[in-house]
Amino acid sequence: MEHIRLPKVEHVALLDRAAPRRGSGRVGTLYLTATHSIFVENEAAARKETWVLHSLVYSVEKQAPTASGCPLLIHCKNFRVLHFMIPQEQECDDIHLSLLRLSQPESYEELYCFSYKPNADEKERRQEWDLLDLMADFSRMGLPNSLWKLSPVNHHYKVSDTYPAELFVPECATPPVIVGSSKFRSRGRFPALTYYSKDNHLNAIANRAAGKGYENEDNYSNIKFQFLGIENIHVMRNSQQKMLEVCELRSPSMSDFLEGLENSGWLKHIKAVLDAGIFIAKAVAEEGVSVLVHCSDGWDRTAQVCSVACVLLDPYYRTLRGFMVLIEKDWIAFGHKFSHRCNHLTGDSKEVSPIMDQFLECVWQLMEQFPCAFEFSERFLVTIHNHVYSCQFGNFIGNNQRERIELSVPERTHSLWSYLWTNRADYVNPLYRANHSQSQGVLRPSTAPHIFRFWRGLYNRFDHGVHPRQSVEDYLRAIQEETQQLEEQLASHKQKISQLEQESGITWKAPLCDKSPTGRSLDTNLGVANTPQDYTAGFITSSPHQLETPDSILLPHNSNQSKDSSLSNGSDQESGIADLSCRSPLSEDSPRGPDSDEAAYSTA
């Protein structure tokens, strides 16, 4: 609280960035706390609140005063942009200086995760960190085996302080050989296993062979050297900044937007990472060879391409739990420098780079090509991205496993993975089917230029000036929830009917009837109403000629006709999907009455 110069400012306007006209903003009160800035609108009816976590603030810019007040522009790491108009310049100065300090913590102890206290006791908090087991994932791959063993050589981080304590290495690699190899590597990051293909037992992806340059081909036999042109962290940082500047243009023309996106080179870099992952996956799955991945340090581009390759190779990593395991293994355990790359602490701005952003976008691009292959939705990726930067959970604090142990992260913070798993119903892809062809085996995506899309759901999701559109995923999820509610009501009604039957001693029998929505039987012995599946099947499989006359809507019950109707219904009741070929109005076998649609078109 000592960094807050002014805790409250009234009559502040929050402007709409898409239409920042005078008087277009929402007026309210701005509050500053130790962890959040909170804007509360004055409208008594709405009383809307906008919360901004200080650890998500990337930059705070105080602009030149105007007749309406003093503008304050806040850019966030999750790509939110807030434009405040503060009445007095002195108030704006105080807010500006306060936010500059609050958004740039100088030590790990100041991060939000160490003060974040949800409603969970100590036992529950400790259980959160036991959700994922990396050794169980390696066991799933069939490790250890005759080729690979779990080595204790890096216990206490003696060989490499940026590697995990437990590593799989070749069975023939002795501790002296590993230690000797580490001396020729950046930060001692000797070759170690990250993924083993149990389908062809000879192949693996060996990861993190980092030596600040190229491997000397003379040191290896029977190899193929492939250079994959992924740019360094500085190029990636500048590229994203140019892309975001295009996103923030006010009412750009189509040519301005497309030209700016092209000039940023952002999608070109996404393609380069995907191409590298595809190259590795193809080598392992199709050519049956092992792959050694090598970059300058082994914690940026190596993490990107190895994890992309794992997503392509293994359907497990396309599930909710599997994707969390993948990030825990290839990024957190193997030492991606989250605190440096995500600017968690004040420090060297040249160390900041959107490496994790690019990996998440590569996965999203794959989801666009294979919508049924992933158990999780876009919302899952966006939520992970948000919390990589929020510092609300301890998973992404520090630059390696050793630092997190020294900070007692598992003992003092909460785990994002437990939160996501508890709320997994919010992140399920409604199109996912575990037995779908896309969900099985290796994904083989296209990287043709026209395939790549701009990820509006991440970079422009906070734009209020654009009319919000419900995504297909949200629409399908709403339908699923409504269907579930209807099924629960149906089950409840059936239970009540059963109770009434027992009390009255009368058994109600459902008549055999046409299940189409236009063919409902009238009988003196009315049965239980048809189920929603019956309505669906009848609707899909009914043809236009069934709507000939009003007489066809309500017919006296006839057992022979009912039997014929039930036999001719070509729907799959178990799956709820109809066989359209059986009852299509354009099918050769379907009757064409004089009043059918086809007859009407012919006579016309």
C-alpha positions as CSV (number, residue, x, y, z in Angstrom):
1,M,0.0,0.0,0.0
2,E,3.0,2.3,0.4
3,H,3.3,2.6,-3.4
4,I,-0.3,4.0,-3.7
5,R,-0.1,7.8,-3.9
6,L,-3.9,8.2,-4.5
7,P,-6.3,5.4,-3.7
8,K,-9.4,6.9,-5.2
9,V,-10.3,9.2,-8.0
10,E,-13.9,10.2,-8.8
11,H,-15.5,11.4,-12.1
12,V,-13.1,9.3,-14.2
13,A,-14.2,8.4,-17.7
14,L,-13.4,5.1,-19.3
15,L,-13.4,5.7,-23.0
16,D,-14.4,3.3,-25.8
17,R,-11.2,2.8,-27.8
18,A,-13.1,2.1,-30.9
19,A,-15.0,5.4,-30.7
20,P,-13.1,7.8,-28.3
21,R,-15.4,10.8,-28.9
22,R,-16.0,13.3,-26.2
23,G,-18.8,12.2,-24.0
24,S,-18.7,8.6,-25.3
25,G,-17.1,7.2,-22.2
26,R,-18.5,5.6,-19.1
27,V,-18.1,7.8,-16.0
28,G,-17.3,6.3,-12.6
29,T,-14.7,6.0,-9.8
30,L,-11.2,4.6,-10.1
31,Y,-9.9,2.7,-7.0
32,L,-6.3,1.5,-6.5
33,T,-5.5,-1.4,-4.3
34,A,-2.3,-3.3,-3.7
35,T,-3.2,-5.9,-6.4
36,H,-5.9,-4.4,-8.6
37,S,-7.2,-1.2,-10.2
38,I,-11.0,-1.2,-10.0
39,F,-13.2,1.1,-12.1
40,V,-16.8,1.3,-10.8
41,E,-19.4,3.0,-13.0
42,N,-21.7,5.5,-11.5
43,E,-24.8,4.1,-13.2
44,A,-27.0,2.9,-10.3
45,A,-28.8,0.4,-12.5
46,A,-25.7,-1.3,-14.0
47,R,-23.0,-0.6,-11.4
48,K,-20.5,-2.4,-13.7
49,E,-17.0,-3.0,-12.4
50,T,-13.8,-3.4,-14.4
51,W,-11.0,-5.1,-12.6
52,V,-7.4,-4.9,-13.8
53,L,-4.7,-7.1,-12.1
54,H,-1.5,-5.0,-11.7
55,S,0.7,-7.9,-12.7
56,L,-1.1,-7.9,-16.1
57,V,-0.2,-4.3,-16.8
58,Y,2.5,-4.0,-19.4
59,S,2.8,-0.2,-19.8
60,V,1.2,3.0,-18.4
61,E,1.3,6.1,-20.6
62,K,0.3,9.6,-19.4
63,Q,-0.7,11.7,-22.4
64,A,-0.9,15.4,-22.9
65,P,-3.8,17.1,-21.1
66,T,-6.9,18.1,-23.1
67,A,-10.0,20.2,-22.4
68,S,-11.8,17.1,-21.2
69,G,-9.0,16.0,-18.7
70,C,-5.8,14.1,-18.6
71,P,-5.7,10.9,-20.7
72,L,-4.1,7.8,-19.2
73,L,-3.5,4.8,-21.5
74,I,-2.9,1.3,-20.0
75,H,-1.7,-1.6,-22.1
76,C,-2.1,-5.1,-20.6
77,K,-0.1,-8.3,-21.3
78,N,-3.4,-10.1,-22.2
79,F,-3.9,-7.4,-24.9
80,R,-6.5,-5.4,-23.1
81,V,-6.2,-1.6,-23.6
82,L,-7.8,0.8,-21.2
83,H,-8.2,4.5,-22.0
84,F,-9.0,6.6,-18.9
85,M,-9.8,10.3,-18.8
86,I,-8.9,11.7,-15.4
87,P,-10.3,15.2,-14.5
88,Q,-7.2,16.8,-12.9
89,E,-3.6,16.5,-14.1
90,Q,-2.2,16.1,-10.6
91,E,-4.6,13.2,-10.0
92,C,-3.4,11.7,-13.2
93,D,0.2,12.1,-12.2
94,D,-0.4,10.3,-8.9
95,I,-2.3,7.4,-10.6
96,H,0.4,7.1,-13.3
97,L,3.3,6.9,-10.8
98,S,1.4,4.5,-8.6
99,L,0.6,2.1,-11.4
100,L,4.2,2.3,-12.7
101,R,5.5,0.9,-9.4
102,L,2.6,-1.5,-8.7
103,S,3.0,-3.1,-12.2
104,Q,6.7,-3.5,-11.9
105,P,7.5,-5.7,-8.8
106,E,11.1,-5.8,-7.8
107,S,11.1,-9.1,-6.0
108,Y,9.2,-12.5,-6.3
109,E,7.7,-11.8,-2.9
110,E,5.6,-9.0,-4.4
111,L,3.9,-11.2,-6.9
112,Y,0.2,-11.8,-6.6
113,C,0.5,-15.6,-6.2
114,F,2.1,-15.2,-2.8
115,S,-0.9,-13.2,-1.5
116,Y,-3.7,-14.9,-3.4
117,K,-5.8,-16.8,-0.9
118,P,-8.9,-18.5,-2.3
119,N,-11.2,-20.5,-0.1
120,A,-9.1,-23.6,0.2
121,D,-7.5,-25.2,3.3
122,E,-3.8,-26.2,3.5
123,K,-4.6,-29.9,2.6
124,E,-6.5,-29.0,-0.5
125,R,-3.8,-26.6,-1.6
126,R,-1.1,-29.3,-1.3
127,Q,-3.3,-31.7,-3.2
128,E,-3.5,-29.2,-6.1
129,W,0.2,-29.8,-6.9
130,D,-0.3,-33.5,-7.0
131,L,-2.7,-33.4,-9.9
132,L,-0.1,-33.9,-12.6
133,D,2.6,-36.6,-12.5
134,L,5.3,-36.3,-15.2
135,M,6.7,-39.7,-14.3
136,A,3.3,-41.2,-15.1
137,D,3.4,-39.6,-18.5
138,F,6.8,-41.2,-19.2
139,S,5.5,-44.5,-18.0
140,R,2.6,-44.1,-20.5
141,M,5.3,-43.9,-23.2
142,G,6.8,-47.2,-22.0
143,L,9.7,-45.8,-20.1
144,P,12.1,-46.8,-18.7
145,N,13.0,-49.6,-21.1
146,S,16.1,-51.2,-22.6
147,L,17.0,-48.1,-24.5
148,W,16.2,-45.3,-22.0
149,K,16.7,-44.9,-18.3
150,L,15.9,-42.4,-15.5
151,S,19.1,-40.8,-14.4
152,P,19.8,-39.3,-11.0
153,V,22.8,-37.4,-12.4
154,N,21.1,-34.0,-12.1
155,H,19.7,-34.4,-8.5
156,H,20.2,-31.2,-6.6
157,Y,20.7,-29.6,-10.0
158,K,24.4,-30.3,-9.9
159,V,25.0,-30.7,-13.7
160,S,22.5,-28.1,-15.0
161,D,20.7,-25.7,-12.8
162,T,18.0,-25.0,-15.5
163,Y,17.1,-28.6,-16.0
164,P,14.7,-30.7,-14.0
165,A,16.1,-33.0,-11.3
166,E,14.9,-36.2,-13.0
167,L,15.8,-36.9,-16.6
168,F,15.6,-39.8,-19.1
169,V,18.9,-40.4,-20.9
170,P,20.2,-43.3,-23.1
171,E,20.8,-46.5,-21.3
172,C,24.4,-46.5,-22.3
173,A,25.1,-43.0,-21.0
174,T,27.1,-43.2,-17.8
175,P,27.3,-40.2,-15.3
176,P,30.9,-39.3,-16.4
177,V,29.7,-39.2,-20.1
178,I,26.8,-37.0,-19.2
179,V,28.9,-34.6,-17.1
180,G,31.5,-34.5,-19.8
181,S,28.9,-33.7,-22.4
182,S,27.4,-31.0,-20.3
183,K,30.6,-29.0,-20.3
184,F,30.2,-28.4,-24.1
185,R,26.6,-27.1,-23.7
186,S,25.1,-23.8,-22.7
187,R,24.3,-23.9,-19.0
188,G,25.1,-27.6,-18.9
189,R,22.0,-28.5,-20.9
190,F,23.0,-31.9,-22.2
191,P,20.8,-34.0,-24.5
192,A,17.8,-35.4,-22.7
193,L,14.6,-37.2,-23.7
194,T,11.3,-35.4,-23.9
195,Y,9.1,-37.8,-26.0
196,Y,9.4,-41.5,-26.8
197,S,7.4,-43.1,-29.6
198,K,6.4,-46.5,-28.3
199,D,4.8,-47.3,-31.7
200,N,8.2,-47.6,-33.3
201,H,10.5,-48.4,-30.3
202,L,13.7,-47.1,-31.9
203,N,12.6,-43.4,-32.3
204,A,12.6,-40.6,-29.8
205,I,12.8,-36.8,-29.7
206,A,15.9,-35.9,-27.8
207,N,15.6,-32.4,-26.5
208,R,17.7,-29.5,-25.3
209,A,21.0,-30.1,-27.0
210,A,22.1,-26.5,-26.7
211,G,25.6,-25.2,-27.5
212,K,25.2,-21.6,-28.7
213,G,25.4,-22.4,-32.4
214,Y,25.4,-25.3,-34.8
215,E,26.2,-29.0,-34.1
216,N,29.3,-30.2,-35.8
217,E,28.2,-32.8,-38.3
218,D,31.7,-34.4,-38.1
219,N,30.9,-35.5,-34.6
220,Y,28.0,-37.7,-35.7
221,S,27.5,-40.6,-38.1
222,N,24.4,-41.5,-40.1
223,I,22.7,-38.2,-39.6
224,K,20.8,-35.6,-41.6
225,F,21.3,-32.0,-40.6
226,Q,18.2,-29.8,-41.1
227,F,18.3,-26.0,-40.4
228,L,14.8,-24.6,-39.5
229,G,14.8,-20.8,-39.8
230,I,13.0,-19.7,-36.7
231,E,14.0,-16.2,-35.7
232,N,15.4,-15.2,-32.2
233,I,13.5,-13.7,-29.3
234,H,14.2,-10.1,-30.4
235,V,12.7,-10.5,-33.9
236,M,9.7,-12.2,-32.3
237,R,9.2,-9.4,-29.8
238,N,9.3,-6.7,-32.5
239,S,7.0,-8.7,-34.8
240,Q,4.3,-9.0,-32.2
241,Q,4.6,-5.4,-31.3
242,K,4.0,-4.4,-34.9
243,M,1.0,-6.8,-35.1
244,L,-0.5,-5.3,-32.0
245,E,-0.1,-1.8,-33.4
246,V,-2.2,-2.9,-36.3
247,C,-4.9,-4.3,-33.9
248,E,-5.1,-0.9,-32.2
249,L,-5.7,1.1,-35.3
250,R,-9.0,3.1,-35.2
251,S,-11.3,2.1,-38.0
252,P,-8.6,0.8,-40.4
253,S,-9.4,0.0,-44.0
254,M,-9.1,-3.5,-45.1
255,S,-5.9,-2.8,-47.0
256,D,-4.4,-1.0,-44.1
257,F,-5.1,-3.9,-41.7
258,L,-3.9,-6.7,-44.1
259,E,-0.8,-4.7,-45.2
260,G,0.1,-4.0,-41.5
261,L,-0.4,-7.7,-40.6
262,E,1.7,-8.8,-43.5
263,N,4.5,-6.3,-42.6
264,S,4.6,-7.4,-39.0
265,G,5.6,-10.9,-40.2
266,W,3.8,-12.5,-37.3
267,L,1.9,-15.2,-39.2
268,K,5.1,-16.0,-41.1
269,H,6.8,-16.7,-37.7
270,I,3.9,-18.9,-36.6
271,K,4.2,-20.8,-39.9
272,A,7.9,-21.3,-39.2
273,V,7.3,-22.9,-35.8
274,L,4.6,-25.1,-37.2
275,D,6.7,-26.2,-40.1
276,A,9.5,-27.2,-37.7
277,G,7.0,-29.2,-35.5
278,I,5.7,-30.9,-38.6
279,F,9.2,-31.8,-39.7
280,I,9.9,-33.5,-36.4
281,A,6.6,-35.4,-36.3
282,K,7.0,-36.6,-39.9
283,A,10.6,-37.8,-39.1
284,V,9.4,-39.8,-36.1
285,A,6.0,-41.1,-37.4
286,E,6.8,-41.7,-41.1
287,E,10.6,-42.0,-41.5
288,G,11.1,-43.9,-38.2
289,V,14.2,-41.9,-37.1
290,S,15.2,-40.2,-33.8
291,V,15.4,-36.4,-33.7
292,L,17.9,-34.2,-31.8
293,V,16.6,-30.6,-31.4
294,H,19.2,-27.9,-30.9
295,C,19.0,-24.2,-30.5
296,S,21.0,-21.4,-28.8
297,D,19.9,-22.3,-25.3
298,G,17.2,-24.9,-25.5
299,W,14.5,-23.1,-23.6
300,D,12.7,-21.1,-26.3
301,R,12.6,-22.5,-29.8
302,T,13.3,-26.0,-28.6
303,A,10.3,-25.9,-26.3
304,Q,8.1,-24.6,-29.1
305,V,8.9,-27.1,-31.8
306,C,9.1,-30.2,-29.5
307,S,5.8,-29.4,-27.9
308,V,4.2,-28.7,-31.3
309,A,5.5,-32.1,-32.5
310,C,4.1,-33.8,-29.5
311,V,0.7,-32.3,-30.2
312,L,0.9,-33.6,-33.7
313,L,2.2,-37.1,-32.8
314,D,0.2,-38.0,-29.7
315,P,-3.6,-37.7,-29.2
316,Y,-3.1,-37.7,-25.4
317,Y,-1.6,-34.2,-25.6
318,R,-4.7,-33.0,-27.4
319,T,-6.8,-33.7,-24.3
320,L,-7.3,-31.4,-21.4
321,R,-5.1,-33.2,-19.0
322,G,-2.6,-34.2,-21.6
323,F,-2.1,-30.6,-22.7
324,M,-1.5,-29.5,-19.1
325,V,1.1,-32.3,-18.8
326,L,2.8,-31.2,-22.0
327,I,3.2,-27.6,-20.8
328,E,4.4,-28.8,-17.4
329,K,7.0,-31.1,-19.0
330,D,8.3,-29.3,-22.0
331,W,8.0,-25.7,-20.7
332,I,8.0,-25.6,-16.9
333,A,10.2,-28.5,-16.0
334,F,12.7,-28.0,-18.8
335,G,13.3,-24.4,-17.9
336,H,11.5,-22.0,-20.1
337,K,12.4,-18.6,-18.6
338,F,8.8,-17.5,-17.8
339,S,9.8,-14.7,-15.5
340,H,12.2,-13.1,-18.0
341,R,10.1,-13.8,-21.1
342,C,6.8,-12.6,-19.5
343,N,8.3,-9.6,-17.7
344,H,7.1,-10.8,-14.3
345,L,9.7,-8.6,-12.5
346,T,11.2,-5.3,-13.5
347,G,14.4,-6.1,-15.4
348,D,15.9,-6.2,-18.9
349,S,13.2,-5.5,-21.5
350,K,15.4,-7.3,-24.1
351,E,14.7,-10.6,-22.3
352,V,10.9,-10.2,-22.9
353,S,9.6,-12.2,-25.8
354,P,6.2,-13.9,-26.8
355,I,7.6,-17.4,-27.1
356,M,4.7,-19.0,-25.1
357,D,2.2,-16.9,-27.1
358,Q,3.4,-18.4,-30.3
359,F,3.1,-22.0,-29.1
360,L,-0.5,-21.4,-27.9
361,E,-1.3,-19.8,-31.3
362,C,0.2,-22.7,-33.1
363,V,-2.1,-25.0,-31.2
364,W,-5.1,-22.7,-32.0
365,Q,-4.2,-22.8,-35.7
366,L,-4.2,-26.6,-35.6
367,M,-7.6,-26.5,-33.8
368,E,-8.9,-24.4,-36.7
369,Q,-7.8,-27.2,-39.2
370,F,-8.9,-30.1,-37.0
371,P,-12.0,-28.9,-35.0
372,C,-12.8,-32.4,-33.7
373,A,-9.3,-33.4,-32.7
374,F,-8.9,-31.4,-29.5
375,E,-10.8,-32.0,-26.3
376,F,-10.3,-28.4,-25.2
377,S,-11.7,-25.2,-26.7
378,E,-10.2,-21.9,-27.6
379,R,-11.3,-20.6,-24.2
380,F,-8.9,-23.1,-22.6
381,L,-5.9,-21.6,-24.5
382,V,-6.9,-18.0,-23.8
383,T,-7.3,-18.8,-20.0
384,I,-3.8,-20.4,-19.9
385,H,-2.4,-17.4,-21.8
386,N,-4.0,-15.0,-19.3
387,H,-2.5,-16.8,-16.3
388,V,0.9,-17.2,-17.8
389,Y,1.1,-13.5,-17.3
390,S,-1.2,-12.9,-14.3
391,C,1.1,-14.4,-11.6
392,Q,-2.1,-15.4,-9.8
393,F,-0.9,-19.1,-9.7
394,G,2.6,-20.3,-8.9
395,N,3.1,-22.6,-12.0
396,F,4.9,-20.0,-14.2
397,I,6.9,-18.2,-11.5
398,G,10.6,-18.2,-11.8
399,N,12.8,-19.3,-14.7
400,N,13.4,-23.0,-13.9
401,Q,12.5,-25.8,-11.5
402,R,15.3,-25.0,-9.1
403,E,14.1,-21.4,-8.6
404,R,10.6,-22.6,-7.9
405,I,11.9,-25.0,-5.2
406,E,13.9,-22.2,-3.6
407,L,10.8,-20.0,-3.5
408,S,8.7,-22.8,-2.0
409,V,6.2,-22.3,-4.7
410,P,4.3,-25.6,-4.1
411,E,4.1,-24.8,-0.4
412,R,3.0,-21.2,-0.7
413,T,0.9,-20.8,-3.9
414,H,-1.9,-22.4,-5.7
415,S,-1.8,-24.4,-9.0
416,L,-3.5,-23.3,-12.2
417,W,-3.9,-26.9,-13.3
418,S,-6.1,-27.8,-10.4
419,Y,-8.3,-24.7,-11.1
420,L,-8.6,-25.6,-14.8
421,W,-9.4,-29.3,-14.0
422,T,-12.0,-28.4,-11.4
423,N,-13.7,-26.1,-14.0
424,R,-13.0,-28.3,-17.0
425,A,-16.6,-28.3,-18.1
426,D,-16.1,-24.6,-19.1
427,Y,-13.2,-25.6,-21.4
428,V,-14.5,-28.7,-23.2
429,N,-14.7,-28.5,-27.0
430,P,-18.3,-29.6,-27.9
431,L,-17.1,-30.9,-31.3
432,Y,-14.6,-33.3,-29.7
433,R,-15.1,-37.0,-30.2
434,A,-12.6,-39.4,-28.7
435,N,-13.2,-42.0,-31.4
436,H,-13.3,-39.5,-34.3
437,S,-10.7,-40.0,-37.0
438,Q,-9.2,-36.6,-36.3
439,S,-8.7,-37.5,-32.6
440,Q,-6.7,-40.6,-33.4
441,G,-3.1,-40.9,-34.6
442,V,-0.9,-38.3,-36.1
443,L,-2.2,-34.9,-37.4
444,R,-0.9,-33.9,-40.8
445,P,-1.8,-30.2,-41.1
446,S,-1.3,-27.9,-44.1
447,T,0.9,-24.8,-43.8
448,A,-0.1,-23.2,-47.0
449,P,-0.3,-19.4,-46.6
450,H,-4.1,-19.2,-47.0
451,I,-4.6,-21.7,-44.1
452,F,-3.4,-19.2,-41.4
453,R,-5.9,-17.0,-39.7
454,F,-5.6,-13.9,-37.4
455,W,-6.5,-14.9,-33.9
456,R,-9.1,-12.3,-33.1
457,G,-10.3,-14.3,-30.0
458,L,-7.0,-13.6,-28.3
459,Y,-5.7,-10.2,-29.6
460,N,-9.0,-8.4,-30.0
461,R,-11.3,-10.1,-27.5
462,F,-11.6,-6.9,-25.3
463,D,-12.8,-4.6,-28.1
464,H,-16.2,-3.4,-27.0
465,G,-16.6,-1.2,-30.1
466,V,-17.2,-4.3,-32.2
467,H,-20.6,-6.0,-31.7
468,P,-19.9,-9.2,-29.8
469,R,-20.7,-12.4,-31.7
470,Q,-21.4,-15.7,-30.0
471,S,-18.8,-18.2,-31.0
472,V,-19.9,-21.6,-32.5
473,E,-18.4,-23.3,-29.4
474,D,-20.4,-21.2,-27.0
475,Y,-23.6,-21.8,-29.1
476,L,-23.1,-25.5,-29.1
477,R,-22.3,-25.5,-25.4
478,A,-25.5,-23.7,-24.7
479,I,-27.5,-26.2,-26.8
480,Q,-25.8,-29.0,-24.8
481,E,-26.7,-27.4,-21.5
482,E,-30.3,-26.9,-22.6
483,T,-30.6,-30.5,-23.9
484,Q,-29.2,-31.8,-20.5
485,Q,-31.9,-29.7,-18.7
486,L,-34.6,-31.1,-20.9
487,E,-33.4,-34.6,-20.3
488,E,-33.4,-34.1,-16.6
489,Q,-36.9,-32.7,-16.8
490,L,-38.0,-35.7,-18.9
491,A,-36.5,-38.1,-16.3
492,S,-38.3,-36.3,-13.6
493,H,-41.6,-36.5,-15.4
494,K,-41.1,-40.2,-16.1
495,Q,-40.5,-40.8,-12.4
496,K,-43.7,-38.9,-11.5
497,I,-45.7,-40.9,-14.0
498,S,-44.3,-44.1,-12.6
499,Q,-45.4,-43.1,-9.1
500,L,-48.9,-42.2,-10.3
501,E,-49.2,-45.5,-12.0
502,Q,-48.3,-47.3,-8.8
503,E,-50.7,-45.2,-6.8
504,S,-53.7,-45.6,-9.2
505,G,-53.0,-49.1,-10.3
506,I,-53.4,-48.1,-14.0
507,T,-50.7,-48.8,-16.5
508,W,-50.2,-46.3,-19.2
509,K,-49.1,-47.8,-22.5
510,A,-47.5,-45.8,-25.3
511,P,-49.2,-46.4,-28.7
512,L,-47.2,-47.3,-31.8
513,C,-47.2,-44.1,-33.8
514,D,-45.4,-42.2,-36.5
515,K,-42.5,-40.4,-34.8
516,S,-42.4,-37.5,-37.2
517,P,-43.5,-34.2,-35.8
518,T,-46.4,-34.2,-38.2
519,G,-47.7,-37.6,-37.4
520,R,-48.9,-37.8,-33.8
521,S,-51.4,-40.5,-33.0
522,L,-54.8,-39.9,-31.5
523,D,-56.0,-42.9,-29.5
524,T,-58.2,-43.5,-26.5
525,N,-55.2,-44.9,-24.7
526,L,-52.7,-42.0,-24.9
527,G,-49.2,-42.9,-23.9
528,V,-46.1,-41.1,-22.7
529,A,-45.0,-38.3,-24.9
530,N,-42.3,-39.0,-27.4
531,T,-38.7,-38.3,-26.3
532,P,-36.6,-35.4,-27.8
533,Q,-34.8,-38.0,-29.8
534,D,-38.0,-39.0,-31.4
535,Y,-38.8,-35.5,-32.4
536,T,-35.2,-35.1,-33.8
537,A,-35.4,-38.3,-35.8
538,G,-38.8,-37.5,-37.2
539,F,-37.8,-34.0,-38.1
540,I,-34.7,-35.0,-40.0
541,T,-36.2,-38.0,-41.8
542,S,-39.6,-36.5,-42.7
543,S,-39.9,-35.5,-46.3
544,P,-42.0,-32.6,-47.7
545,H,-44.7,-34.9,-49.1
546,Q,-45.7,-35.9,-45.5
547,L,-47.2,-32.4,-45.1
548,E,-49.8,-33.0,-47.8
549,T,-53.0,-32.1,-46.1
550,P,-54.3,-31.1,-42.6
551,D,-55.6,-34.7,-42.4
552,S,-52.0,-36.0,-42.2
553,I,-51.3,-34.0,-39.0
554,L,-53.8,-35.9,-36.8
555,L,-54.7,-39.4,-37.8
556,P,-56.7,-42.1,-36.0
557,H,-54.4,-44.8,-34.7
558,N,-53.9,-47.8,-37.0
559,S,-51.5,-50.6,-35.8
560,N,-50.6,-51.7,-39.3
561,Q,-49.8,-48.2,-40.4
562,S,-47.8,-47.6,-37.2
563,K,-45.7,-50.7,-37.8
564,D,-44.9,-49.6,-41.4
565,S,-44.0,-46.2,-40.2
566,S,-41.6,-47.4,-37.6
567,L,-40.0,-49.8,-40.1
568,S,-39.5,-47.1,-42.6
569,N,-37.8,-44.7,-40.2
570,G,-34.2,-44.7,-41.2
571,S,-32.7,-42.9,-38.2
572,D,-30.0,-44.2,-35.8
573,Q,-31.8,-43.9,-32.5
574,E,-28.7,-44.7,-30.5
575,S,-26.6,-41.8,-32.0
576,G,-29.5,-39.5,-32.6
577,I,-28.2,-39.0,-36.2
578,A,-30.6,-39.9,-39.0
579,D,-29.8,-41.7,-42.2
580,L,-30.8,-39.0,-44.6
581,S,-30.6,-41.3,-47.6
582,C,-33.5,-43.4,-46.4
583,R,-36.1,-40.7,-46.4
584,S,-34.7,-37.9,-48.5
585,P,-37.3,-36.2,-50.7
586,L,-34.8,-36.5,-53.6
587,S,-34.2,-40.2,-53.0
588,E,-35.1,-42.5,-55.9
589,D,-37.1,-44.7,-53.5
590,S,-39.1,-42.0,-51.9
591,P,-42.8,-41.7,-53.1
592,R,-43.6,-38.6,-55.1
593,G,-47.2,-37.6,-54.5
594,P,-49.0,-35.0,-56.7
595,D,-48.8,-32.6,-53.8
596,S,-45.1,-33.1,-53.0
597,D,-42.6,-30.3,-53.4
598,E,-41.1,-32.0,-56.5
599,A,-44.5,-32.2,-58.2
600,A,-45.1,-28.6,-57.4
601,Y,-41.9,-27.6,-59.0
602,S,-42.6,-29.7,-62.1
603,T,-46.1,-28.4,-62.7
604,A,-44.8,-24.8,-62.1
